[in-house]
């Protein structure tokens, strides 16, 4: 059996986003199969077999291959075109079939439209492309902003331009913001409403860097400081590979803590000053009832004593 493979790496960031329906036009040529040999073409996407084509004859051929959406990854992907020639047992013992496969340079990907929205912070770093708006509201974060911008080309070379902006702007493909935390909301916590437990509380992890991905038509990653961390030291403490492991839409980074959380479907973000009367009633209702009962009990006892004295 002879086996020939062509590796075709591609990055979805260079497409401008996640394609709605992706096809690959494969133009190739191959030598004929020897006598009773059987030859086939196999196509793999990220090590998963997605297409098998039996080959007959020889010469130049072309085929359109639909790329399954569920097998695509944000950022880098790999397509492998594999020619397999199954040698017949009728061939002379020890004979080696010489097969040739050529994949022409005019092979190409094509699609209708792309979706720029991403689900995780890691996907944001993998997919950011085109015109990028850079918003720096907090100058303390400048070392971290420079560090991230210097690391991005290691995994993503699809950024066209980076322009400073003063506010959110839909005219950009992606936005990276370094802003002050919203002090009107107070400290936050990540809460699991199913198990009714706090997964993370900002009260007990100060100082730190807070990242949150905004699910908007123009994806925006907001970065804020809580407390007063050593930003230059923290910026160089973690590499781009660490950021690519942030598989949530919220992340907390400090000298001793590096984690991300997927809020929305399972977890919730709660802010101190956004909690209404209902929240405090559910949490402290027993204590509230006891405190309210004390004056009532005192009044009843006082009335009972007066009535008892009069009766005597």
Legacy VTK file of the C-alpha trace (Angstrom):
# vtk DataFile Version 3.0
C-alpha trace
ASCII
DATASET POLYDATA
POINTS 312 float
0.000 0.000 0.000
1.315 3.433 -0.912
0.312 6.516 1.027
0.843 10.176 0.033
-0.365 13.181 2.053
-0.604 16.933 1.436
-1.002 19.213 4.462
-3.031 22.410 4.004
-3.068 24.600 7.142
-5.492 27.527 7.271
-6.608 30.113 9.797
-10.240 31.215 10.071
-9.074 34.657 11.190
-7.796 35.209 7.640
-11.363 34.566 6.411
-12.638 37.433 8.560
-14.645 35.214 10.922
-16.398 31.860 11.209
-17.876 30.965 7.760
-21.550 30.063 7.575
-20.911 27.289 5.025
-17.357 26.493 3.989
-16.219 24.607 0.881
-12.808 23.637 -0.439
-12.270 23.424 -4.189
-9.629 20.726 -4.579
-7.834 20.659 -7.936
-5.466 17.720 -8.201
-3.862 15.127 -10.472
-2.739 11.552 -9.865
-1.134 8.635 -11.650
-3.283 5.611 -12.572
-3.642 2.670 -10.256
-1.474 -0.337 -11.198
-3.438 -3.284 -12.714
-5.932 -4.489 -10.071
-4.926 -2.001 -7.395
-7.595 0.178 -5.803
-6.978 3.872 -5.202
-8.895 6.376 -3.129
-8.568 9.954 -1.895
-9.196 10.736 1.766
-9.665 14.221 3.210
-9.140 14.913 6.917
-10.042 18.039 8.870
-8.207 18.360 12.192
-7.516 14.588 12.182
-11.172 13.730 11.449
-12.062 11.976 8.193
-14.635 14.113 6.344
-14.529 12.792 2.748
-13.551 9.643 0.827
-13.381 9.551 -2.977
-12.698 6.396 -5.030
-10.287 7.214 -7.870
-10.324 5.761 -11.355
-8.257 6.589 -14.375
-5.688 9.354 -14.075
-4.995 12.990 -14.919
-6.271 16.354 -13.673
-9.465 16.397 -11.627
-11.470 18.759 -9.446
-13.936 18.266 -6.624
-15.833 20.525 -4.188
-15.589 19.375 -0.581
-18.007 20.661 2.049
-16.228 21.391 5.323
-18.407 20.350 8.302
-18.986 23.343 10.573
-18.900 21.281 13.784
-15.338 20.120 13.075
-13.912 23.624 12.624
-11.898 25.308 15.348
-11.533 29.034 15.934
-8.154 30.129 14.608
-5.822 27.484 13.187
-7.132 24.387 11.360
-5.503 21.679 9.271
-6.764 19.993 6.108
-4.980 16.831 4.930
-5.434 15.352 1.435
-4.352 11.723 1.503
-3.914 9.389 -1.497
-4.051 5.690 -0.641
-3.240 2.941 -3.151
-4.231 -0.568 -2.052
-1.907 -3.030 -3.808
-3.515 -6.167 -5.222
-2.254 -9.568 -4.115
-1.899 -10.476 -7.822
1.115 -8.177 -8.128
4.587 -9.645 -8.000
5.847 -10.286 -4.473
7.957 -7.370 -3.273
6.743 -5.003 -6.023
6.262 -1.431 -4.823
3.640 0.685 -6.596
4.898 4.158 -7.423
2.006 6.637 -7.117
2.118 10.395 -7.625
-0.332 12.991 -6.292
-0.266 16.709 -7.094
-2.471 19.295 -5.365
-2.491 22.431 -7.511
-2.005 25.925 -6.154
-5.320 27.050 -7.660
-7.217 25.003 -5.045
-9.145 27.378 -2.795
-11.706 27.847 -0.011
-14.975 29.661 -0.604
-18.001 30.663 1.507
-21.026 32.980 1.523
-20.639 35.044 4.713
-18.820 35.008 8.052
-19.815 35.578 11.669
-17.319 37.603 13.699
-18.819 36.787 17.104
-16.776 34.557 19.405
-17.712 32.621 22.525
-14.577 32.647 24.683
-11.637 34.912 25.485
-9.287 32.362 23.894
-11.347 32.507 20.677
-11.091 36.306 20.690
-7.291 36.124 20.603
-7.422 33.471 17.858
-9.925 35.309 15.648
-9.228 39.036 16.038
-8.608 40.425 12.533
-9.066 43.371 10.192
-9.529 46.821 11.752
-9.013 46.670 15.499
-10.017 49.508 17.785
-7.767 50.011 20.831
-9.286 51.905 23.743
-7.063 52.801 26.707
-9.037 54.573 29.429
-6.743 53.559 32.281
-3.079 54.474 31.617
-1.946 52.094 34.371
-2.792 49.262 31.974
-0.518 50.459 29.179
2.199 47.817 29.915
-0.411 45.046 29.692
-1.849 46.486 26.457
1.606 46.613 24.853
2.378 43.075 26.036
-0.834 41.620 24.570
-0.399 43.423 21.247
3.178 42.125 21.002
2.082 38.540 21.720
-0.853 38.398 19.304
1.223 37.956 16.099
2.610 34.714 17.555
-0.776 33.032 16.956
-2.642 35.427 14.698
-1.237 37.421 11.784
-4.593 38.567 10.397
-4.769 41.964 12.106
-4.772 44.694 9.470
-4.595 47.911 11.509
-4.803 48.922 15.167
-6.290 52.369 15.798
-6.788 54.267 19.039
-10.437 55.050 19.834
-12.133 56.951 22.661
-15.405 55.000 22.773
-17.086 51.905 21.390
-17.356 52.063 17.595
-19.171 49.580 15.339
-17.003 50.574 12.372
-14.258 48.276 13.662
-14.071 44.513 13.298
-12.913 43.930 16.881
-12.336 46.162 19.916
-9.795 45.721 22.712
-10.537 48.015 25.678
-8.477 48.723 28.782
-10.947 50.563 30.994
-11.648 51.396 34.615
-14.055 49.058 36.443
-17.643 50.194 36.817
-17.488 51.407 40.422
-21.247 52.061 40.446
-21.839 48.314 40.530
-19.358 47.506 43.268
-17.389 44.279 43.540
-18.654 41.210 41.699
-18.892 37.478 42.199
-19.410 34.491 39.903
-22.430 32.577 41.171
-23.801 29.116 40.377
-27.623 29.371 40.686
-28.116 25.604 40.351
-25.832 24.609 43.224
-26.426 27.967 44.947
-22.776 28.636 45.629
-20.255 31.372 44.916
-17.564 30.142 42.499
-15.460 33.286 42.730
-15.700 36.468 44.795
-13.726 39.624 44.088
-13.693 40.375 47.817
-11.117 37.675 48.491
-8.857 38.047 45.432
-7.407 41.545 45.351
-5.588 42.885 43.428
-6.201 41.307 39.995
-6.874 41.909 36.290
-10.422 41.290 35.124
-11.282 40.353 31.520
-14.817 40.126 30.166
-15.896 39.336 26.600
-18.867 41.348 25.361
-21.162 39.353 23.058
-21.883 42.107 20.547
-22.034 42.424 16.760
-18.552 43.926 17.115
-16.749 41.621 19.579
-15.124 43.549 22.426
-12.739 42.339 25.104
-12.749 44.616 28.148
-9.819 44.543 30.567
-9.975 46.246 33.990
-7.916 46.496 37.170
-9.230 45.692 40.642
-7.046 46.905 43.462
-3.541 48.029 42.607
-1.621 45.106 41.048
1.928 45.337 39.760
0.868 45.610 36.099
4.349 45.427 34.449
5.249 42.288 36.432
1.823 40.727 35.861
1.961 41.476 32.127
5.138 39.414 31.651
4.122 36.633 34.022
1.885 34.884 31.478
2.429 33.958 27.821
0.044 33.915 24.872
-0.344 30.147 25.393
-1.805 30.894 28.830
-4.344 33.305 27.337
-5.320 30.663 24.766
-6.436 28.470 27.678
-9.088 30.967 28.805
-12.125 28.976 27.670
-14.714 31.223 29.321
-16.118 34.702 28.664
-14.947 36.042 32.039
-11.433 35.751 33.435
-9.507 36.713 36.559
-5.720 37.022 36.473
-3.428 37.710 39.417
0.022 36.642 40.593
-1.449 33.521 42.199
-4.688 33.009 40.262
-5.372 32.434 36.559
-8.860 31.209 35.688
-11.826 31.749 33.388
-15.554 31.171 33.785
-18.367 30.619 31.300
-21.181 32.899 32.487
-24.614 32.950 30.901
-26.057 29.437 30.587
-24.790 27.998 33.881
-23.039 30.710 35.873
-24.100 34.283 36.662
-22.264 37.514 37.398
-23.609 39.340 40.451
-22.654 42.840 41.574
-22.998 44.146 45.126
-25.013 47.235 44.280
-27.223 45.550 41.731
-28.843 43.255 44.276
-32.354 44.293 45.160
-34.463 43.779 48.280
-35.418 40.302 47.075
-31.815 39.083 47.177
-31.234 40.215 50.755
-34.658 38.899 51.845
-33.871 35.404 50.514
-30.394 35.400 52.057
-31.206 36.930 55.477
-34.944 36.251 55.842
-34.553 34.140 58.999
-32.476 36.812 60.723
-34.887 39.532 59.592
-37.891 37.587 60.929
-36.142 37.068 64.281
-35.211 40.744 64.570
-38.741 41.851 63.691
-40.220 39.362 66.141
-38.308 40.707 69.147
-40.270 44.013 69.467
-43.552 42.162 68.890
-42.758 39.587 71.571
-41.682 42.331 73.952
-44.960 44.203 73.373
-47.022 41.060 73.936
-45.141 40.252 77.149
-45.525 43.816 78.390
-49.277 43.772 77.688
-49.657 40.390 79.339
-47.917 41.613 82.516
-50.186 44.653 82.748
-53.308 42.557 82.303
-52.068 40.066 84.880
-51.404 42.809 87.476
-54.876 44.264 87.016
-56.484 40.900 87.473
-54.702 40.345 90.784
LINES 1 313
312 0 1 2 3 4 5 6 7 8 9 10 11 12 13 14 15 16 17 18 19 20 21 22 23 24 25 26 27 28 29 30 31 32 33 34 35 36 37 38 39 40 41 42 43 44 45 46 47 48 49 50 51 52 53 54 55 56 57 58 59 60 61 62 63 64 65 66 67 68 69 70 71 72 73 74 75 76 77 78 79 80 81 82 83 84 85 86 87 88 89 90 91 92 93 94 95 96 97 98 99 100 101 102 103 104 105 106 107 108 109 110 111 112 113 114 115 116 117 118 119 120 121 122 123 124 125 126 127 128 129 130 131 132 133 134 135 136 137 138 139 140 141 142 143 144 145 146 147 148 149 150 151 152 153 154 155 156 157 158 159 160 161 162 163 164 165 166 167 168 169 170 171 172 173 174 175 176 177 178 179 180 181 182 183 184 185 186 187 188 189 190 191 192 193 194 195 196 197 198 199 200 201 202 203 204 205 206 207 208 209 210 211 212 213 214 215 216 217 218 219 220 221 222 223 224 225 226 227 228 229 230 231 232 233 234 235 236 237 238 239 240 241 242 243 244 245 246 247 248 249 250 251 252 253 254 255 256 257 258 259 260 261 262 263 264 265 266 267 268 269 270 271 272 273 274 275 276 277 278 279 280 281 282 283 284 285 286 287 288 289 290 291 292 293 294 295 296 297 298 299 300 301 302 303 304 305 306 307 308 309 310 311
